[in-house]
Amino acid sequence: MNTSTMRVWDLPTRLFHWGLAISLTGSIITIKTGHTDWHFRFGYLILTLLLFRLVWGFTGPRYARFSSFPPSLAAAWAYVRGRAPSTPGHSPLAALSVYALLASCTFQVVSGLFSNDGIIWDGPLRKWVTGSTSDTITSLHLANRFVLMALIALHLLAIAWYRLVRGKRLVWPMISGDSAEAPANAEPAQDHSAVRLRALAIFLASGAAVGWLIR
């Protein structure tokens, strides 16, 4: 198959990806080191990023849209067996990983809003639920962290698998935005200034919504 280098990942999508990775890392480190106030701040940033990604999944460039990588176990299995064509953007296998990570991240940050540590800290929405409900949500919040860390580990293993087994580099395209392995007849993603300004507006609106929610 003829391939060419083209823009696959727009800048807003790349910034979301690395911003989420940094925020999750910061969230884990701060809770482990007892900096709960910063753990909350990272949580608010994660929620802002997730809200942005939700909207961007419907309004962003073609490969950032959810419609370009619908979740399908059958398609993922066919891809693993080498029976599915290579396409720009997320593969069917990567799509499942993305949806699982987004779902787990969303549950983690939303449950954190209602959680408590039983001593000093309460989530900003803790007052809207009963004590027993908050305790239950807190237990689920603590349990889901292991799910989230397992999904992150699988994500990293998948990147290594793609590189070693398929010979496909996934990290660099998410940095540069360009893939050298795109089908020659594929259409590049839009990544001009208007797209980036629209993304900035969506991100700022998401941040405002989170600020309103926690207050």
N, C-alpha and C positions, 0 to 999 in steps of 0.2 A: 504494500500500500504506500502510495506517495504521501509524504508528510512535508509540513512547512512550519516555520516559526510564526506564531501569531499571538495576539493578546487574548488570553482566556480569563484571567482574574483581574477585575477592575480594582483600582486603588482602595475604594471604600471596603470591598470585600476582604482584601488583604489586611487592611488595618483592623477590621473586625476580628479576623482570625488571630492575629498576633496580640491584639488587645485582650481578647478573651483568654489566650494562653497565659499572658502576663498576669492578668487579674486573678485567674484561678490559682496560679502559683503563689501570688501574694496572699490570697485568702487562706490557703493551706498553711503557709509559713506563719502568718500572723496569729492564727488560732492556736497553732502548736507552741508559739512562743509567748502566749498570754496577752497579746496586743488585741484585745477584743474590739476596741474602738476602730482600729484599722481593718479588722476583719469585717465589720459592718460596712465600712467605706468601700472596700473592695466588692462586697456584696451588692451595694447600690450601683457601682460601676458595671458589674456583671449584668444586673437587671436592665440597665440602660442599653448595654450592648445587645442583649437578647431582644429587647423591644425593637431596636433598630433593625436587627437581622430579620425579625418577623415581617416588618414592613418592606424591607429591602428584598425579601424573598418573593414579593409580588410586584415590586416597582423597579427593581434594579435591572442591570443588563442581563442578557439571556442566560448565561451560565451561572449567575447568582440566583436565578429564580427557581423556586421549588419545582415548577413544572418541568424544568430541564433535567431533574434527577429524582423522579418519583420513587418511593420505596417499593421494592419488589424482591421477595425472596427468590422467586424463580429466575429473575434476571441476574441476581447476584450469583446464584449457583451456576448458571450458564456461563457467566463471566469467569468464575474460578476455573471451570473446565475448558476455558478457551473457546467457547462456542458463541460468544457475543462480540459484536464488532467494537472496536475501540472508538470512543467519541471524546470530544473536548469536554472539559469540566469534570464533574464527579462521575466515576464509574458506578455501575449498579452496586458493587460491593462497598465502595466508599460512601454511597448515598445512605446505606443502612447505618454506617458508623456515624455519619453526620446527624441523622435524625435521632439516633440513640443518645448521642452526646448533648444535643440541644434539649431533648426531653429531660435528661437527668439534670443538666445544669438549671433548667427552668424550675424543676421540682425543688432542687436544692435551695435556690435563691428565694423562691416564693415561700417555702416552708420556713426558711430562716426569718421571714418577716413576722411570723407568729410564734417563734420559739422563745425559750428562756433557758438560762443556765442554772436556775434554782437558787441563785445567790444575789447577784447584782443586776445582770444584764437581761433586758427583755427586748424582743424584736419590736419594731415601731408599730406593728398591728396587733401585738399581744393583747391589748386591752379590749379588742373586739371579739375575743373568744373566751370561753371559760378556762379555768385553771387546768382541768383535766384534759380538755381539748388541746390546750397549749402543750401539755406534757406529752400527749400522744404524737402531736406534730413534731415536737422536739426529738422524740425517739426515732421517728421516720427520717427526720433531717440527719440524725447521726448515722442511721443505717445506710442512707443513700450515698453518704460520702464514700463508702467502700465500693458501691456500684459505679460511682463517678470515676474513682481512681482506677478501677478495673477497665472501664471504657477508655480512659486516657492511655492506659498501658497497651490495650489492644490497638488503639489508634497508632501509637508509635511502632508497634510490631508490624502493623499493616504497611506503614511507610517503608520499614526495612524490607518487608517481603516484596513489595513492588520493586524496590531497588535491586535486590539480590536475585529474585526469581524472574521478574518481568523485565528487569533492566530499565525501569521507568523511574525517572527522578521526579519527586513530588514536592520537595522542599523548595528548590530554587524557583519554580514557577509561582509559588505562593509568596516569594519575595519580589521577584521581578515582574510578575504578572504575565510573562510570556512562556509559552510551551513550544519546544522544538519538535514535538511529536504529534502535533495536530494534523488531522487529515487535510490534504491539500485543498479540498473543496469546501472546507468548513468556513463558517462566517465568524470573524473575530468579534469579541465583546466590545461594546462601546465604553470608552474610558476618558472622555473629553471633559472639559471644565464644567459644562452644564450638568453632567452626571455627578461630578464630585460636589458641586454646590447643592444639588438636590439631596445627596447623601448627608451633607453637613446639616442641612435644614432638618432632615429626619432625625439625625442623631441629637441635635439640640432640642427638638420637640420631645424625643424620648427621655432625655435628661430632665426636662421640665416636668414631664408626667411622673417620673420617679420622685422628683423633689416634692411634688404636690402630694403624692401617695404617702410618703414617709412622714409628712408634716400633718 
